[in-house]
Amino acid sequence: MDLRFGDGKPTDEEREAVDALLGPPESSWEGADRDARDETDLRWARGGREARDRRDLLLPGLHALNDRVGWISEGALDYLCRRLTVPPAEAYGVATFYAMFSVRPRPATVLHVCTDLACATAGAGELCAAVEARLGPESGVKVERSPCLGLCERAPAALAIRAGVSARPAFEDEAVQADSGGPGAAAPGVGNGKGRRGREPRYATAVTAPATPEAAITAATTPEDAPPEPAPALAVPQTGDPTLTLLRRIGTTDPTSLDAYRAAGGYTALRRAFALGAAGVIREVTDAGLVGRGGAAFPTGRKWQATAAQPDRPHYLVCNADESEPGTFKDRVLMEGDPYALVEAMTIAGYATGAHRGYLYLRGEYPRALARLTHAVAQARARGLLGDDVLGQGYAFDIEIRRGAGAYICGEETALFNSIEGRRGEPRSKPPFPVEKGLFGKPTTANNVETLVNVLPILTMGAQAYAAIGTPSSTGPKLFCVSGSVRRPGVYELPFGATLGELLTLAGVRDGLRAVLLGGAAGGFVRPDELGIPLTFEGTREAGTTLGSGVVMAFDDTVPLPRLLLRIAEFFRDESCGQCVPCRVGTVRQEEALHRIAERTGAAAAGDVALLREVGRAMRDSSICGLGQTAWNAVESAIDRLGAYE
């Protein structure tokens, strides 16, 4: 792909997809019909600041093409680049960065079958083989072995996506679909205001989990006939427990109804926020001891204060809903089961930090969450809870939803900023930190879904009452994603300080427990005799492991540990963005070594184990971001704590 525009021409369908997002081109410089131009069209072109301000529409534009056609042709990419004045080589680099896009012809229907940790132990390999054997090239379906789809509580899982249709997704209810325009409809605020996309969806999706070959094939070939996706409450075994804080509305309150949310206490926290003032909200969050729930555990109040104090304007708020860690699905359950809570929490965070625009970056594999949140944002805006005058308080705030496209690295906050800005999702060097120069080079607060939702009980019950939950160093409730060899997988809410054994007892751990993986692929293994570890940030650190984002995956003695470690290595090799040498090369060398020793133990594997340690230390010490820094963690813990290759 050249820096210059080529001779490829878009089809009428591709042109319509781009124009529906951006509006009709204003000049032939942007791709309008040259025969229709007037003399002045030869003398000017869009450029400078105006052109740069449109670069962030590149990712929505790629989605528009992929949704309509199923892949992105050279002519379509060329036309999109003309519309946005983006060099084709740069746009090609972005389009090829994401797993959900294709720049080569492929069928309109893609069936993503998860082959990651939870699904692999639940028979995903056999599921893939059976589906691939029955869906040949003539079926019009491309089967892709996918990393984690965030459906670990219902493993094995499959997601079918069919481009270019107007039928509603099989799983979604009419109320949400009618109001939101469906998963293919415009994200609020996308576009230049001249060509907002219509209500009809551009693609259909169907989720099947736990999947059988028959169900997966039905979802791929006739998504409208796929069985409805279960209610989010089924992922919460504690549904109805009156002691719940973060999960109390899931399964008891209609997630599509704003009135039901308000009747269940919704928007009480926002009203108190306005009563306290922005500084008062930050003080409450700080006094409550809330720390980030994504794994880094940075104090939320300090982050908010640092952003609010920046004189540079505007400020931005980013909700990181791109949870892609294998074994993590808590944010999906929150967004599907209690979407208005996230909208309210983002509004509070924006008010506290001086932001008037919030971006909700949602992973592309969550179609139901997209529909629910699109509906919730639209309803909140219609009722005066978003917009130019929120609750009549003179504060303007709105939320724009941006879809990811299958890149684990975009869960890193600066990679996420690059993705929103229309660039490859590669991490940035720090400093400067996001609170100084984040999204679009402006002060930015970035929090994940669980962190933001915790702000609501802080404001409704008060900082002291919230801080009394958990331990002095890890305050409040915590959500845990439990999957694997347990009888009742799902999202569990416990106060910090509960032990790993107590959590697994709730989930009904099966006999023959061999190991527990804490923190997902970037976490570490613990032995069955270590179940007394307290589930706190400090407790897991003292035990030589990590809490991470709350992943708890149990594996019994039927699971082949070497194969599990190899899958983790394959995941990191595939998801490395390739920007820095230690990660780009190290993840490949780690996978190669694990392949060599997969069938060997003892002295035969000693050399490769030593090599793994050397490569792991190099990645941990010198990678630019957390992906490379943690890619060796699980393998190291399996060798040292479990004796994986002895």
C-alpha positions as CSV (number, residue, x, y, z in Angstrom):
1,M,0.0,0.0,0.0
2,D,1.4,3.3,-1.1
3,L,1.4,6.7,0.6
4,R,-0.3,8.0,-2.6
5,F,-3.9,7.3,-3.7
6,G,-4.3,4.4,-6.1
7,D,-6.6,3.8,-9.0
8,G,-9.0,1.5,-7.1
9,K,-12.6,2.6,-7.2
10,P,-15.2,1.9,-4.5
11,T,-18.4,0.1,-5.3
12,D,-21.6,2.0,-4.9
13,E,-22.3,0.0,-1.7
14,E,-18.9,0.9,-0.3
15,R,-19.3,4.6,-1.2
16,E,-22.8,4.6,0.4
17,A,-21.3,3.1,3.6
18,V,-18.7,5.8,4.0
19,D,-21.1,8.6,3.0
20,A,-23.7,7.4,5.5
21,L,-21.1,8.1,8.2
22,L,-19.4,11.2,6.9
23,G,-22.1,12.8,4.8
24,P,-21.7,13.5,1.1
25,P,-18.3,14.7,-0.2
26,E,-18.1,18.5,-0.6
27,S,-15.5,18.5,-3.3
28,S,-13.8,16.3,-5.8
29,W,-10.7,16.4,-3.6
30,E,-12.8,14.2,-1.2
31,G,-14.0,11.9,-3.8
32,A,-17.0,13.7,-5.3
33,D,-17.9,13.2,-9.0
34,R,-15.3,15.3,-10.9
35,D,-17.7,15.9,-13.7
36,A,-20.0,17.8,-11.4
37,R,-17.4,20.2,-9.9
38,D,-17.3,23.9,-10.6
39,E,-14.3,26.0,-11.3
40,T,-13.6,26.8,-7.7
41,D,-13.2,23.1,-6.9
42,L,-9.8,23.2,-8.6
43,R,-8.5,25.9,-6.2
44,W,-9.1,24.5,-2.7
45,A,-8.9,21.4,-0.7
46,R,-9.8,20.5,2.8
47,G,-6.6,20.5,5.0
48,G,-4.8,21.7,8.0
49,R,-6.6,21.6,11.3
50,E,-9.9,20.7,9.8
51,A,-8.4,17.6,8.2
52,R,-6.6,16.5,11.3
53,D,-9.8,16.9,13.4
54,R,-11.5,14.2,11.2
55,R,-8.7,11.6,11.6
56,D,-10.6,10.0,14.6
57,L,-13.4,8.9,12.2
58,L,-11.0,6.4,10.5
59,L,-11.9,3.5,12.8
60,P,-15.7,4.2,12.6
61,G,-15.2,4.4,8.8
62,L,-13.5,1.0,8.7
63,H,-16.3,-0.4,10.8
64,A,-18.9,1.0,8.3
65,L,-17.2,-0.7,5.4
66,N,-16.7,-4.0,7.2
67,D,-20.3,-4.0,8.5
68,R,-21.7,-3.4,5.0
69,V,-19.5,-5.6,2.9
70,G,-17.6,-7.9,5.2
71,W,-14.1,-6.8,4.2
72,I,-12.3,-3.6,3.2
73,S,-11.2,-3.4,-0.5
74,E,-8.4,-1.2,-1.8
75,G,-10.9,1.0,-3.6
76,A,-13.0,1.4,-0.4
77,L,-10.0,2.2,1.7
78,D,-8.8,4.7,-0.9
79,Y,-12.2,6.4,-0.9
80,L,-12.3,6.6,2.9
81,C,-8.8,8.0,2.9
82,R,-9.8,10.7,0.4
83,R,-12.7,11.6,2.6
84,L,-10.5,12.0,5.7
85,T,-7.3,13.1,3.9
86,V,-5.4,10.3,5.5
87,P,-2.5,8.7,3.6
88,P,-3.5,5.3,2.3
89,A,-0.4,3.6,3.8
90,E,-1.4,4.8,7.3
91,A,-5.0,3.7,6.9
92,Y,-3.8,0.3,5.7
93,G,-1.6,0.0,8.8
94,V,-4.7,0.7,10.9
95,A,-7.0,-1.6,9.0
96,T,-4.6,-4.5,9.2
97,F,-3.9,-4.0,13.0
98,Y,-7.3,-5.3,14.1
99,A,-8.4,-8.9,14.0
100,M,-12.0,-8.2,13.1
101,F,-11.2,-6.4,9.9
102,S,-10.0,-8.0,6.6
103,V,-8.3,-6.3,3.6
104,R,-8.7,-9.5,1.6
105,P,-12.0,-10.9,0.1
106,R,-13.8,-13.1,2.5
107,P,-17.4,-14.4,3.0
108,A,-19.9,-11.9,4.4
109,T,-20.4,-14.2,7.4
110,V,-17.6,-14.9,9.9
111,L,-18.0,-17.4,12.8
112,H,-15.6,-16.7,15.6
113,V,-15.1,-19.7,17.8
114,C,-13.3,-19.0,21.0
115,T,-10.3,-21.3,21.6
116,D,-8.9,-19.5,24.7
117,L,-8.3,-20.9,28.2
118,A,-11.9,-21.5,29.5
119,C,-13.2,-22.6,26.2
120,A,-10.2,-24.8,25.4
121,T,-10.8,-26.8,28.5
122,A,-14.5,-27.1,27.7
123,G,-13.9,-28.7,24.3
124,A,-13.4,-25.8,21.9
125,G,-10.9,-27.8,19.9
126,E,-13.4,-30.5,19.1
127,L,-16.1,-27.8,18.5
128,C,-13.9,-26.1,15.9
129,A,-13.0,-29.3,14.2
130,A,-16.6,-30.3,13.9
131,V,-17.7,-26.9,12.6
132,E,-14.9,-26.7,10.1
133,A,-15.7,-30.2,8.8
134,R,-19.3,-29.2,8.1
135,L,-18.8,-25.6,6.9
136,G,-16.8,-25.9,3.7
137,P,-15.9,-23.1,1.3
138,E,-19.2,-23.4,-0.4
139,S,-21.1,-22.6,2.8
140,G,-20.3,-18.9,2.6
141,V,-19.0,-18.9,6.1
142,K,-15.5,-18.2,7.3
143,V,-14.6,-20.0,10.6
144,E,-12.0,-18.2,12.7
145,R,-10.4,-19.5,15.8
146,S,-10.7,-16.6,18.1
147,P,-9.1,-15.4,21.4
148,C,-11.4,-15.0,24.4
149,L,-14.9,-13.7,23.5
150,G,-15.7,-12.8,27.2
151,L,-18.2,-15.6,27.5
152,C,-16.2,-17.8,29.9
153,E,-19.0,-18.6,32.2
154,R,-20.8,-20.4,29.2
155,A,-17.8,-22.0,27.5
156,P,-17.3,-23.0,24.8
157,A,-18.6,-19.9,22.9
158,A,-19.1,-18.8,19.4
159,L,-20.0,-15.4,17.8
160,A,-21.4,-15.2,14.3
161,I,-21.2,-11.8,12.4
162,R,-23.0,-11.4,9.1
163,A,-22.3,-8.2,7.1
164,G,-24.6,-6.3,4.9
165,V,-28.0,-7.3,6.4
166,S,-30.8,-5.3,8.0
167,A,-32.2,-8.0,10.2
168,R,-31.9,-7.4,13.9
169,P,-29.5,-9.6,16.0
170,A,-31.2,-12.8,17.1
171,F,-30.4,-12.2,20.8
172,E,-31.7,-8.7,21.2
173,D,-35.1,-7.6,22.3
174,E,-37.4,-5.4,20.2
175,A,-37.4,-2.5,22.6
176,V,-33.7,-2.0,22.6
177,Q,-33.4,-2.6,18.9
178,A,-36.1,-0.1,18.0
179,D,-34.7,2.7,20.1
180,S,-31.0,2.1,19.5
181,G,-31.0,1.4,15.8
182,G,-29.2,-1.9,16.4
183,P,-25.5,-2.7,16.7
184,G,-24.8,-1.2,13.3
185,A,-26.4,2.1,14.0
186,A,-24.5,5.3,14.7
187,A,-22.7,5.7,17.9
188,P,-23.8,9.0,19.5
189,G,-21.7,11.9,18.2
190,V,-20.0,10.0,15.4
191,G,-19.8,11.8,12.1
192,N,-19.8,15.5,11.1
193,G,-23.5,16.1,11.8
194,K,-24.3,16.0,8.1
195,G,-24.6,12.3,7.5
196,R,-25.7,10.5,10.6
197,R,-26.3,6.9,9.9
198,G,-29.9,5.7,9.9
199,R,-31.6,3.4,12.3
200,E,-31.3,0.2,10.3
201,P,-28.5,-2.0,11.5
202,R,-25.7,-2.9,9.0
203,Y,-24.9,-6.3,10.2
204,A,-26.4,-9.1,12.2
205,T,-24.9,-11.1,15.1
206,A,-25.8,-14.3,16.9
207,V,-24.1,-15.6,20.1
208,T,-24.2,-19.2,21.0
209,A,-22.8,-20.4,24.4
210,P,-22.3,-23.0,25.5
211,A,-22.0,-23.9,21.8
212,T,-22.6,-27.2,20.1
213,P,-21.6,-27.8,16.5
214,E,-25.3,-27.6,15.5
215,A,-25.9,-24.4,17.4
216,A,-22.8,-22.7,16.0
217,I,-23.7,-23.7,12.4
218,T,-27.2,-22.4,12.9
219,A,-25.9,-19.1,14.2
220,A,-23.6,-18.8,11.2
221,T,-26.0,-19.8,8.5
222,T,-29.3,-18.5,9.8
223,P,-28.5,-16.1,12.7
224,E,-32.2,-15.2,13.0
225,D,-32.9,-18.8,14.0
226,A,-30.3,-19.0,16.7
227,P,-31.6,-19.4,20.2
228,P,-31.8,-16.2,22.2
229,E,-28.8,-15.3,24.3
230,P,-29.5,-15.9,28.1
231,A,-30.3,-13.0,30.3
232,P,-27.2,-11.4,32.0
233,A,-28.6,-12.5,35.4
234,L,-27.6,-16.1,34.6
235,A,-24.0,-15.0,34.7
236,V,-24.6,-13.8,38.3
237,P,-25.2,-16.8,40.6
238,Q,-25.8,-14.4,43.6
239,T,-28.7,-12.7,41.8
240,G,-31.3,-11.5,44.4
241,D,-28.8,-11.4,47.3
242,P,-29.8,-8.2,49.3
243,T,-26.2,-7.7,50.4
244,L,-24.9,-7.1,46.9
245,T,-23.8,-3.6,46.0
246,L,-22.5,-3.5,42.4
247,L,-24.6,-6.4,41.1
248,R,-27.8,-5.7,43.0
249,R,-29.9,-4.5,40.0
250,I,-28.8,-7.2,37.6
251,G,-31.6,-9.7,37.3
252,T,-34.0,-7.6,39.4
253,T,-34.3,-4.4,37.3
254,D,-35.1,-4.1,33.6
255,P,-31.9,-3.0,32.0
256,T,-33.7,-1.4,29.0
257,S,-35.9,0.9,31.2
258,L,-34.6,4.2,32.5
259,D,-37.7,4.5,34.7
260,A,-37.0,1.1,36.3
261,Y,-33.4,2.2,36.9
262,R,-34.4,5.4,38.6
263,A,-37.0,3.6,40.7
264,A,-34.2,1.3,41.9
265,G,-32.1,4.2,43.1
266,G,-30.6,5.4,39.8
267,Y,-29.4,9.0,39.5
268,T,-29.4,9.5,43.2
269,A,-25.6,9.5,43.1
270,L,-25.5,12.1,40.3
271,R,-27.8,14.4,42.3
272,R,-25.5,14.1,45.3
273,A,-22.5,14.8,43.1
274,F,-24.0,18.1,42.0
275,A,-24.8,19.0,45.7
276,L,-21.2,18.2,46.7
277,G,-19.5,20.0,43.8
278,A,-16.7,18.7,41.6
279,A,-14.1,19.1,44.4
280,G,-16.4,17.4,46.9
281,V,-16.9,14.4,44.6
282,I,-13.1,13.9,44.2
283,R,-12.7,14.2,48.0
284,E,-15.3,11.5,48.6
285,V,-13.7,9.2,46.0
286,T,-10.3,9.8,47.6
287,D,-11.6,9.2,51.2
288,A,-13.3,6.0,50.1
289,G,-9.9,4.6,49.1
290,L,-11.2,3.5,45.6
291,V,-8.4,2.2,43.4
292,G,-8.5,1.0,39.8
293,R,-10.1,-2.3,39.3
294,G,-8.4,-3.1,36.0
295,G,-5.3,-4.5,37.7
296,A,-3.0,-1.5,38.2
297,A,-4.8,-0.5,41.4
298,F,-3.9,3.2,41.0
299,P,-5.9,5.5,43.4
300,T,-8.9,6.8,41.5
301,G,-9.2,10.1,43.5
302,R,-5.6,11.0,42.8
303,K,-6.1,10.4,39.1
304,W,-9.2,12.5,39.0
305,Q,-7.6,15.3,41.0
306,A,-4.6,15.4,38.7
307,T,-6.8,15.7,35.6
308,A,-9.1,18.3,37.1
309,A,-6.1,20.5,38.1
310,Q,-4.7,20.7,34.6
311,P,-5.2,24.2,33.1
312,D,-5.1,22.9,29.5
313,R,-8.6,22.4,28.0
314,P,-10.6,20.6,27.0
315,H,-10.5,17.6,29.4
316,Y,-11.7,14.2,28.3
317,L,-13.1,11.1,30.1
318,V,-12.5,7.6,28.6
319,C,-14.2,4.5,29.8
320,N,-12.1,1.5,29.0
321,A,-14.6,-1.2,28.2
322,D,-12.2,-3.2,26.1
323,E,-11.8,-6.0,28.6
324,S,-10.0,-8.7,26.6
325,E,-8.0,-10.5,29.3
326,P,-8.8,-14.3,28.9
327,G,-11.2,-15.2,31.7
328,T,-12.6,-11.7,32.2
329,F,-16.3,-10.9,31.6
330,K,-17.4,-8.8,34.6
331,D,-17.6,-5.6,32.6
332,R,-19.7,-7.3,30.0
333,V,-22.2,-8.4,32.6
334,L,-22.4,-4.9,34.1
335,M,-22.9,-3.3,30.7
336,E,-25.6,-5.8,29.6
337,G,-27.4,-6.0,32.9
338,D,-27.1,-2.4,34.3
339,P,-26.1,0.0,31.5
340,Y,-27.6,3.1,33.0
341,A,-25.3,2.7,36.0
342,L,-22.3,3.1,33.7
343,V,-23.9,6.2,32.0
344,E,-24.5,7.8,35.3
345,A,-21.1,7.0,36.6
346,M,-19.4,8.4,33.5
347,T,-21.4,11.6,34.0
348,I,-20.2,11.9,37.6
349,A,-16.6,11.3,36.6
350,G,-16.9,13.9,33.8
351,Y,-18.3,16.4,36.2
352,A,-15.6,15.8,38.8
353,T,-12.7,16.1,36.3
354,G,-14.0,19.0,34.2
355,A,-14.7,16.9,31.1
356,H,-17.6,17.6,28.8
357,R,-17.1,14.7,26.5
358,G,-16.8,11.1,27.4
359,Y,-15.7,8.3,25.1
360,L,-16.8,4.7,25.9
361,Y,-14.5,2.4,24.1
362,L,-16.2,-1.0,23.8
363,R,-14.7,-4.2,22.6
364,G,-16.1,-5.3,19.2
365,E,-17.0,-8.8,20.5
366,Y,-19.8,-7.4,22.7
367,P,-22.8,-6.8,20.4
368,R,-25.4,-7.0,23.2
369,A,-23.5,-4.6,25.4
370,L,-23.3,-2.2,22.4
371,A,-27.0,-2.3,21.8
372,R,-27.9,-1.9,25.5
373,L,-25.5,1.0,26.0
374,T,-26.5,2.8,22.7
375,H,-30.1,2.6,23.9
376,A,-29.2,3.8,27.4
377,V,-27.2,6.8,26.1
378,A,-30.0,7.7,23.7
379,Q,-32.6,7.5,26.5
380,A,-30.5,9.5,28.9
381,R,-30.0,12.2,26.3
382,A,-33.7,12.4,25.6
383,R,-34.5,12.8,29.3
384,G,-32.0,15.5,30.0
385,L,-29.5,13.3,31.7
386,L,-27.0,13.9,29.0
387,G,-26.5,16.9,26.8
388,D,-26.1,20.6,27.2
389,D,-27.8,21.0,30.6
390,V,-27.6,17.8,32.6
391,L,-30.4,17.7,35.2
392,G,-30.8,21.5,34.7
393,Q,-27.5,22.1,36.5
394,G,-25.8,24.0,33.8
395,Y,-23.3,21.2,33.2
396,A,-22.8,19.9,29.6
397,F,-21.7,16.3,29.1
398,D,-22.3,13.7,26.4
399,I,-21.0,10.2,25.7
400,E,-19.8,8.8,22.4
401,I,-19.5,5.1,22.0
402,R,-16.5,3.8,20.0
403,R,-16.3,0.1,18.9
404,G,-13.0,-1.7,19.1
405,A,-12.2,-4.3,16.5
406,G,-10.3,-7.1,18.2
407,A,-7.0,-6.0,19.7
408,Y,-6.1,-7.0,23.2
409,I,-3.4,-4.3,23.4
410,C,-6.1,-1.6,23.2
411,G,-7.0,-2.4,26.8
412,E,-3.8,-0.4,27.6
413,E,-5.0,3.1,28.0
414,T,-2.6,4.9,25.7
415,A,-3.1,2.3,23.0
416,L,-6.8,2.9,23.4
417,F,-6.2,6.7,22.9
418,N,-4.4,5.9,19.6
419,S,-7.2,3.7,18.5
420,I,-9.8,6.4,19.1
421,E,-7.7,8.9,17.3
422,G,-7.6,6.7,14.2
423,R,-4.1,5.3,14.6
424,R,-2.7,1.9,15.2
425,G,-3.4,0.8,18.8
426,E,0.2,0.9,20.0
427,P,1.1,2.1,23.5
428,R,2.8,5.4,24.0
429,S,5.8,6.0,26.2
430,K,5.2,7.6,29.5
431,P,5.7,10.4,30.7
432,P,3.8,12.4,29.7
433,F,1.0,10.7,31.5
434,P,-2.6,10.7,30.3
435,V,-3.7,13.2,33.0
436,E,-1.4,15.7,31.3
437,K,-1.5,14.7,27.7
438,G,-3.9,11.9,26.9
439,L,-6.7,11.7,24.2
440,F,-6.1,14.2,21.4
441,G,-3.1,15.5,23.5
442,K,-5.4,16.8,26.2
443,P,-5.7,16.0,29.9
444,T,-7.7,12.7,30.1
445,T,-9.1,10.4,32.8
446,A,-9.3,6.8,31.9
447,N,-11.1,4.2,34.1
448,N,-12.6,0.8,33.4
449,V,-16.2,-0.1,33.9
450,E,-16.0,-1.7,37.3
451,T,-14.0,1.3,38.7
452,L,-16.6,3.8,37.5
453,V,-19.6,1.8,38.7
454,N,-18.0,1.8,42.2
455,V,-18.4,5.6,42.3
456,L,-22.2,5.2,42.7
457,P,-22.2,3.5,46.1
458,I,-19.5,5.8,47.3
459,L,-21.7,8.8,46.8
460,T,-25.0,7.1,47.9
461,M,-23.6,5.5,51.1
462,G,-20.8,7.9,51.9
463,A,-17.0,7.5,51.8
464,Q,-16.7,6.2,55.3
465,A,-19.3,3.5,54.9
466,Y,-17.8,2.4,51.6
467,A,-14.3,2.3,53.1
468,A,-15.6,0.1,55.9
469,I,-16.2,-2.6,53.4
470,G,-13.1,-4.8,52.7
471,T,-9.7,-4.1,54.3
472,P,-8.0,-0.8,55.1
473,S,-5.7,-1.1,52.1
474,S,-8.3,-2.6,49.7
475,T,-11.6,-1.0,50.3
476,G,-15.1,-1.8,48.9
477,P,-16.5,-4.7,47.0
478,K,-14.8,-6.5,44.2
479,L,-16.1,-8.5,41.3
480,F,-14.5,-11.8,40.4
481,C,-14.9,-13.7,37.2
482,V,-14.9,-17.4,38.1
483,S,-14.7,-20.1,35.3
484,G,-13.1,-23.4,34.5
485,S,-13.6,-26.5,36.7
486,V,-16.4,-25.1,38.9
487,R,-20.1,-26.0,39.0
488,R,-21.4,-22.4,39.1
489,P,-19.3,-20.2,36.9
490,G,-20.1,-16.5,36.8
491,V,-19.4,-13.1,38.2
492,Y,-19.3,-13.0,42.0
493,E,-19.2,-9.9,44.3
494,L,-17.3,-10.2,47.5
495,P,-15.7,-7.7,49.9
496,F,-12.0,-7.4,49.6
497,G,-10.4,-9.7,52.1
498,A,-12.4,-12.9,51.4
499,T,-10.2,-15.8,50.7
500,L,-9.7,-17.7,47.4
501,G,-11.1,-20.8,49.1
502,E,-14.3,-19.0,50.1
503,L,-14.8,-17.8,46.6
504,L,-14.3,-21.2,45.1
505,T,-16.6,-22.7,47.7
506,L,-19.4,-20.4,46.5
507,A,-18.7,-21.4,42.9
508,G,-18.6,-25.1,43.7
509,V,-15.1,-26.2,42.8
510,R,-14.9,-29.7,41.4
511,D,-12.9,-32.5,42.8
512,G,-9.3,-33.0,41.6
513,L,-8.4,-29.3,41.7
514,R,-4.8,-29.0,40.3
515,A,-4.3,-25.2,40.0
516,V,-6.0,-21.8,40.0
517,L,-5.0,-19.1,37.6
518,L,-5.4,-15.6,39.2
519,G,-5.5,-12.5,37.0
520,G,-5.9,-14.3,33.6
521,A,-3.2,-14.9,31.0
522,A,-1.2,-12.0,32.5
523,G,-1.5,-13.4,36.0
524,G,-0.1,-16.4,37.9
525,F,-1.0,-19.9,39.1
526,V,-1.4,-20.9,42.7
527,R,-1.6,-24.4,44.1
528,P,-4.6,-26.1,45.8
529,D,-2.9,-25.8,49.1
530,E,-2.8,-22.0,48.8
531,L,-6.5,-21.3,48.8
532,G,-6.2,-19.3,52.0
533,I,-4.7,-16.4,50.0
534,P,-6.8,-13.2,50.9
535,L,-8.2,-11.7,47.7
536,T,-6.8,-8.2,48.2
537,F,-4.1,-6.4,46.2
538,E,-1.7,-6.6,49.1
539,G,-2.6,-10.1,50.0
540,T,-1.9,-11.5,46.5
541,R,1.3,-9.5,46.3
542,E,2.6,-11.0,49.5
543,A,1.7,-14.5,48.2
544,G,3.8,-13.8,45.1
545,T,1.0,-13.6,42.7
546,T,-1.5,-10.9,41.4
547,L,-5.2,-10.2,41.7
548,G,-5.3,-8.5,38.3
549,S,-8.7,-7.6,37.1
550,G,-10.4,-10.4,39.2
551,V,-10.0,-13.5,37.0
552,V,-10.2,-16.8,38.9
553,M,-9.9,-19.8,36.6
554,A,-9.9,-23.3,38.2
555,F,-8.3,-26.3,36.5
556,D,-8.7,-29.9,37.6
557,D,-6.3,-32.8,36.9
558,T,-7.9,-33.6,33.6
559,V,-6.5,-30.4,32.0
560,P,-3.1,-30.8,30.3
561,L,-1.0,-28.0,31.9
562,P,1.7,-27.9,29.1
563,R,-1.0,-27.3,26.5
564,L,-2.6,-24.6,28.6
565,L,0.7,-22.8,28.9
566,L,1.3,-23.1,25.2
567,R,-2.1,-21.5,24.6
568,I,-1.1,-18.6,26.8
569,A,2.1,-18.1,24.9
570,E,0.2,-18.3,21.6
571,F,-2.2,-15.6,22.9
572,F,0.6,-13.1,23.7
573,R,2.5,-13.8,20.5
574,D,-0.6,-13.1,18.5
575,E,-1.7,-10.0,20.5
576,S,1.7,-8.3,20.7
577,C,1.5,-5.0,18.7
578,G,5.1,-5.5,17.6
579,Q,6.2,-2.0,18.5
580,C,9.1,-2.9,20.8
581,V,11.7,-5.6,20.2
582,P,11.6,-7.3,23.6
583,C,7.9,-8.1,23.3
584,R,7.8,-8.6,19.5
585,V,10.7,-11.1,19.6
586,G,10.3,-12.4,23.2
587,T,6.7,-13.6,22.8
588,V,7.8,-15.6,19.7
589,R,10.8,-17.1,21.4
590,Q,8.6,-18.0,24.4
591,E,6.1,-19.9,22.2
592,E,8.9,-21.7,20.4
593,A,10.5,-22.9,23.6
594,L,7.2,-24.1,24.9
595,H,6.5,-26.0,21.7
596,R,9.8,-27.8,22.0
597,I,9.3,-28.8,25.6
598,A,5.5,-29.6,25.4
599,E,6.2,-33.3,25.2
600,R,9.4,-33.4,27.3
601,T,10.1,-33.1,31.0
602,G,13.0,-33.1,33.4
603,A,16.6,-32.8,32.1
604,A,15.5,-32.8,28.5
605,A,13.6,-29.6,29.1
606,A,16.1,-27.9,31.4
607,G,17.8,-25.9,28.6
608,D,14.6,-24.5,27.3
609,V,13.4,-23.7,30.8
610,A,16.6,-21.7,31.3
611,L,16.0,-19.9,28.0
612,L,12.4,-19.1,29.0
613,R,13.6,-17.5,32.2
614,E,16.1,-15.3,30.3
615,V,13.6,-14.3,27.7
616,G,11.0,-13.6,30.4
617,R,13.3,-11.4,32.3
618,A,14.1,-9.4,29.2
619,M,10.5,-8.9,28.4
620,R,9.6,-7.9,32.0
621,D,12.4,-5.4,32.3
622,S,12.4,-3.7,28.9
623,S,9.0,-4.0,27.2
624,I,7.2,-0.7,26.7
625,C,3.8,-1.8,28.2
626,G,2.2,-4.3,30.4
627,L,1.6,-6.9,27.7
628,G,5.3,-7.7,27.3
629,Q,6.0,-7.1,31.0
630,T,3.5,-9.7,32.1
631,A,3.6,-12.2,29.1
632,W,6.0,-14.5,31.2
633,N,4.1,-14.4,34.5
634,A,1.8,-17.4,34.1
635,V,4.5,-19.6,32.6
636,E,7.0,-18.6,35.4
637,S,4.4,-19.4,38.1
638,A,3.6,-22.7,36.5
639,I,7.2,-23.7,36.5
640,D,8.1,-22.5,40.0
641,R,4.8,-23.2,41.9
642,L,3.4,-26.1,40.0
643,G,6.5,-27.9,38.7
644,A,5.0,-27.9,35.3
645,Y,7.9,-29.5,33.5
646,E,9.4,-31.7,36.2
